[in-house]
């Protein structure tokens, strides 16, 4: 690595919690019912990593009409039922977090409520108390760099000393624009081809991450 790592910034959905596989199923049913037939794969390619507002704007553009204020209402309960029933932490990520030798945080386009509930369901919430940052906190969500820069500023670390772990092209774009080093996790719903980009290192298994982070990891964890 070219410079010392002083902060690791994790995305939430798809990186800390394995929620994207569940969300694309629900969103596929929702958007198809609204009149735009999209498969879970289509959803992953178009919307994973973006905010719900971005999704709404794209649906309205495609349909040529505004959506009602409660457009997600009929599916909101279905989503949370699925989260409460099936959500787990991404395999291997807890061990990585517990062995970090530097500060870490989470920066997500999701709301604080969504992060809190999802991390709580996956048993990770206690690890991120006081270090959760949402797109609700900034003017522009990912792929703008605002959220990553906000998280770094709040944690007191210059961007060039931050490492960002993302699973979407939009999150990686935001981190690169912020001047941070990027690692793309390909073990979720997005392919390696979607996550490729200048200076971004791809990996498929969280157990590979300690070997990539180097001195940011404490002794005692297996490094591939």
C-alpha positions as CSV (number, residue, x, y, z in Angstrom):
1,X,0.0,0.0,0.0
2,X,1.3,3.4,-0.9
3,X,0.5,5.2,2.4
4,X,-0.3,4.2,5.9
5,X,-3.9,3.1,6.6
6,X,-5.4,5.1,9.5
7,X,-9.1,4.4,8.8
8,X,-11.2,1.6,7.2
9,X,-14.6,2.7,5.9
10,X,-17.1,-0.1,5.3
11,X,-20.2,0.1,3.2
12,X,-23.1,-1.6,5.0
13,X,-25.4,-3.5,2.7
14,X,-23.6,-6.3,0.9
15,X,-20.3,-5.6,2.8
16,X,-21.2,-5.9,6.5
17,X,-24.6,-7.5,6.1
18,X,-25.7,-9.9,3.4
19,X,-28.8,-7.8,2.7
20,X,-28.5,-7.1,-1.0
21,X,-29.6,-10.6,-2.1
22,X,-32.8,-10.1,-0.1
23,X,-33.4,-6.5,-1.2
24,X,-33.2,-7.2,-4.9
25,X,-35.8,-9.9,-4.6
26,X,-38.3,-7.5,-2.9
27,X,-37.4,-4.5,-5.2
28,X,-37.9,-6.7,-8.3
29,X,-41.5,-7.6,-7.2
30,X,-42.2,-3.9,-6.2
31,X,-41.0,-2.3,-9.4
32,X,-42.6,-5.0,-11.6
33,X,-45.9,-4.4,-9.9
34,X,-45.5,-0.6,-10.5
35,X,-45.2,-1.4,-14.3
36,X,-41.5,-1.8,-15.0
37,X,-40.7,-5.5,-15.2
38,X,-37.2,-6.0,-13.8
39,X,-35.5,-9.1,-12.5
40,X,-33.4,-9.3,-9.3
41,X,-30.3,-9.2,-11.6
42,X,-31.6,-6.1,-13.3
43,X,-32.1,-4.5,-9.9
44,X,-28.6,-5.3,-8.9
45,X,-27.1,-3.7,-12.0
46,X,-29.2,-0.6,-11.9
47,X,-29.7,0.3,-8.3
48,X,-27.5,-1.5,-5.8
49,X,-25.4,1.1,-4.0
50,X,-27.7,4.0,-5.0
51,X,-30.2,5.8,-2.6
52,X,-33.9,5.1,-2.6
53,X,-34.5,8.6,-3.9
54,X,-32.4,7.8,-6.9
55,X,-34.4,4.6,-7.5
56,X,-37.6,6.6,-7.2
57,X,-36.4,9.2,-9.8
58,X,-35.4,6.4,-12.2
59,X,-38.7,4.6,-11.9
60,X,-40.7,7.8,-12.4
61,X,-38.6,8.7,-15.5
62,X,-39.2,5.2,-17.0
63,X,-42.9,5.2,-16.2
64,X,-43.4,8.8,-17.2
65,X,-45.5,9.6,-14.1
66,X,-44.9,10.5,-10.5
67,X,-45.1,7.8,-7.8
68,X,-47.3,8.3,-4.8
69,X,-45.7,9.2,-1.5
70,X,-46.3,5.7,-0.1
71,X,-45.0,3.9,-3.3
72,X,-42.9,1.5,-1.2
73,X,-45.5,1.0,1.5
74,X,-47.0,-2.3,0.4
75,X,-43.5,-3.9,0.2
76,X,-41.9,-2.2,3.2
77,X,-43.2,-4.9,5.6
78,X,-42.2,-7.7,3.3
79,X,-38.7,-6.3,3.2
80,X,-38.3,-6.1,6.9
81,X,-39.9,-9.5,7.4
82,X,-37.3,-11.0,5.1
83,X,-34.5,-9.1,6.9
84,X,-35.7,-10.2,10.3
85,X,-36.0,-13.8,9.1
86,X,-33.0,-14.3,6.9
87,X,-30.4,-11.6,7.3
88,X,-26.9,-12.6,8.4
89,X,-23.5,-10.9,8.6
90,X,-21.3,-11.3,5.5
91,X,-19.3,-14.4,6.1
92,X,-15.9,-13.6,7.7
93,X,-16.4,-9.9,8.2
94,X,-16.8,-10.0,12.0
95,X,-13.3,-11.6,12.4
96,X,-11.8,-8.9,10.1
97,X,-13.4,-6.1,12.1
98,X,-12.3,-7.5,15.5
99,X,-8.7,-7.7,14.3
100,X,-8.4,-4.3,12.9
101,X,-5.4,-2.3,14.3
102,X,-6.8,1.0,13.1
103,X,-10.2,2.8,13.6
104,X,-13.1,1.8,11.3
105,X,-16.6,3.0,10.6
106,X,-19.6,2.4,8.3
107,X,-20.8,4.8,5.6
108,X,-24.0,3.8,3.8
109,X,-26.5,5.3,1.4
110,X,-29.1,3.7,3.7
111,X,-30.7,5.6,6.5
112,X,-29.6,5.5,10.1
113,X,-32.7,3.5,11.0
114,X,-31.9,0.9,8.3
115,X,-28.3,0.5,9.3
116,X,-29.2,0.2,13.0
117,X,-31.8,-2.4,12.4
118,X,-29.8,-4.4,9.9
119,X,-26.6,-4.3,11.9
120,X,-28.5,-5.2,15.0
121,X,-30.2,-8.2,13.3
122,X,-26.8,-9.4,12.1
123,X,-25.2,-9.0,15.5
124,X,-22.8,-6.3,14.5
125,X,-24.4,-3.2,15.9
126,X,-22.2,-3.0,19.0
127,X,-19.1,-2.9,16.9
128,X,-20.3,0.3,15.1
129,X,-21.9,2.4,17.9
130,X,-20.9,6.0,17.4
131,X,-19.3,5.4,14.0
132,X,-22.2,5.1,11.6
133,X,-22.6,7.6,8.8
134,X,-25.6,7.9,6.4
135,X,-26.3,9.6,3.1
136,X,-28.9,11.4,5.2
137,X,-26.0,13.3,6.8
138,X,-24.8,14.9,3.6
139,X,-26.0,16.9,0.6
140,X,-25.4,14.2,-2.0
141,X,-25.4,10.4,-1.7
142,X,-22.9,8.0,-3.3
143,X,-21.6,8.1,-6.1
144,X,-20.8,11.7,-5.0
145,X,-17.8,11.7,-2.6
146,X,-19.6,13.6,0.1
147,X,-20.4,10.7,2.4
148,X,-16.9,9.2,2.4
149,X,-15.4,12.6,3.0
150,X,-17.9,13.2,5.8
151,X,-17.0,9.9,7.5
152,X,-13.3,10.6,7.2
153,X,-13.7,14.1,8.6
154,X,-15.8,12.9,11.6
155,X,-13.2,10.2,12.3
156,X,-10.4,12.8,12.0
157,X,-8.5,11.0,9.2
158,X,-7.2,12.6,5.9
159,X,-8.8,11.0,2.8
160,X,-5.5,9.7,1.5
161,X,-5.1,7.6,4.6
162,X,-8.5,6.0,4.3
163,X,-9.3,2.6,2.8
164,X,-12.9,1.9,1.6
165,X,-14.6,-1.5,1.2
166,X,-17.5,-1.4,-1.2
167,X,-19.6,-3.8,-3.2
168,X,-21.1,-1.5,-5.8
169,X,-19.7,0.5,-8.6
170,X,-21.4,3.7,-7.3
171,X,-19.8,3.3,-3.8
172,X,-16.4,2.7,-5.4
173,X,-16.7,5.7,-7.6
174,X,-17.5,7.9,-4.7
175,X,-14.5,6.6,-2.7
176,X,-12.1,7.1,-5.6
177,X,-13.4,10.6,-6.2
178,X,-12.8,11.3,-2.5
179,X,-9.1,10.3,-3.0
180,X,-9.3,7.1,-1.0
181,X,-7.9,3.7,-1.7
182,X,-10.6,1.2,-2.7
183,X,-11.3,-2.5,-2.4
184,X,-14.3,-4.0,-4.3
185,X,-16.0,-7.0,-2.7
186,X,-17.2,-9.3,-5.5
187,X,-18.9,-11.9,-3.2
188,X,-22.3,-10.2,-3.4
189,X,-24.7,-9.4,-6.2
190,X,-22.4,-7.4,-8.4
191,X,-19.8,-9.0,-10.7
192,X,-16.1,-8.3,-10.9
193,X,-16.7,-6.6,-14.3
194,X,-19.1,-4.1,-12.7
195,X,-16.6,-3.3,-9.9
196,X,-13.5,-2.8,-11.9
197,X,-12.0,0.6,-11.9
198,X,-8.7,2.5,-11.7
199,X,-6.8,1.7,-8.5
200,X,-9.5,-0.6,-7.2
201,X,-8.4,-4.0,-5.9
202,X,-11.0,-6.7,-6.1
203,X,-11.5,-9.7,-3.8
204,X,-14.2,-12.4,-3.5
205,X,-13.9,-13.6,0.1
206,X,-13.7,-11.5,3.3
207,X,-11.0,-13.8,4.5
208,X,-8.8,-12.3,1.8
209,X,-9.1,-8.8,3.2
210,X,-6.5,-9.1,6.0
211,X,-3.9,-9.9,3.4
212,X,-4.9,-6.8,1.5
213,X,-5.0,-4.5,4.5
214,X,-1.5,-5.5,5.8
215,X,-0.4,-3.6,8.8
216,X,-4.0,-2.4,9.5
217,X,-4.7,-5.9,10.8
218,X,-3.6,-7.2,14.2
219,X,-1.6,-10.4,14.5
220,X,-3.6,-13.5,15.1
221,X,-5.8,-13.6,12.0
222,X,-5.2,-15.8,9.0
223,X,-4.0,-13.8,6.0
224,X,-4.5,-15.3,2.6
